[in-house]
Amino acid sequence: MITAEIILDIRRKAKNGYPVKIRVYCTKEKIHKYVKTGIYQNGKKLKLDYNVAKITTESEERVNYCNEFAMSLNDSLEVMINGIPKEKELEVFLLQKRIEELQKESGLGLIEFLETIVEEKKSKGMSTDMYRHTKNQILNYIGSGNDVRLNALDYEWLNGFIHFKKVTGKGKGGVAQYLTTIRAVYKEAQRRKSLGIKKDNPFLGLIKKPKKRKQLPYKIEHIKALKEFTPKLGTTKRAVYIMQRNIDIFLFQLAIGGHDYIEIANLRWSNITDRISFQRLKNDHREDGGETINNMLSEFSLSIIEKYGNKDSEQVFDFIPDPLVDRNRYNNYNKVVGKSLGRISDALNIPRIKTKSTRYIFRSFAGEIGVSDIVVMQIQGHRPDGETYNYQGYLSNDVIDREHKRVLDLFF
């Protein structure tokens, strides 16, 4: 149901006074929007004059019209702004609404098409993890065995899904990740004309931008302190070895450019020469696998490979469960390492480090000493966006290594 109220907006005064607006509210979507009237008043209380009375009468007529045809908030706003459509316009409008309703009741299901996408990606050897996780979350929302038509996806359904996830928990991914995956499926369906998917974007405004940047909690001395860590008396030799290994691998992550723990777990000897070269595992859903990282190996990095690498195994650090073989076992191991790093941080009285902290640390300190964004992006495997970067080739190893060493000199 749509309601409307004439108000005087005293939050900001214009040259002509305070603006008179129509506050339109939708009881179904539980949000309101404002419509300008072009009327201004100088006082801070709404004065009922001829113009306000006229707007009030028009608004009541338009609200009744919107409710008669059970219009959405967006459709109602058009009527509140432009007025009630004339006979031919009304006929076109009603036909459009009828087409939309028929679309919602027909066409391919989201789960059905999502499963098609998963099979297509499997055949190309691409990752399907996020698609499968998203499918499970959708089924939790609509019920196992059910489906929702792709043409029925709208603001209301998506907003309901967001609310459901916030109430019941985010699962293996954040809400934004699930929405991004659903959007990818939706857009892929739109590209296939034979499916007859409506041409709109119901995701506008729903996928939130990243949070504001925070002050870096780590200092150079915090990272250096890790190399001086001494366990408590009475700690077993095995426990001491594992803690030291966790510290060494953390510093190795930092030394090769600030890469995630999963990339260390996924390293193969084929990735190691006099340099380290790989594509980030998180990008294996892309057909091209994302940017190729080709970074220098410092003396420290080589010493860690020599110390913990197993040359009898395809996997370099085979004490870490292989994420390509058993992702759940890897995730559980990663949590254990994270807790260990947390306890080590507490013992050193430094901000808690995590297995994902190195990316943040490398990137932030590189910026502190003036390393260019394009260099850091190449070191960390980010693909720059924008027309100008279409003319930017890979930087040479000499350039990349020189700047890479500048960052490492801060810590090693």
ABEGO torsion letter per residue (X at the ends): XBBBBBBBBAABBBAAEBBBBBBBBBAAAGBBBBBBAGBBBABABBBBBAAAAAAAAAAAAAAAAAAAAGBBAAAAAAAAAAEBBBAAAAAAAAAAAAAAAAAAABEBBAAAAAAAAAAAAAAAGBBAAAAAAAAAAAAAAAEBGBBBBAAABBAAAAAAAAAAAAAAEAEABBAAAAAAAAAAAAAAAAABAAAGBBBBBAABGABBBBBBBBBBABBAAAAAAAAABBBBBGBBAAAAAAAAAAAAAAAAAAAAGGBBAAAAAABBAAABBABBBBBBAAAAABAAGEBBBBBBBBAAAAAAAAAABBAABABABAABBBAAABAAAAAAAAAAAAAAAAAAAAAAGBBBBBAAAAAAAAAAAAAAAGBBAAAAAAAAGBBBBEAAAAABBBBBAAAAAAAAAAAAAAAX
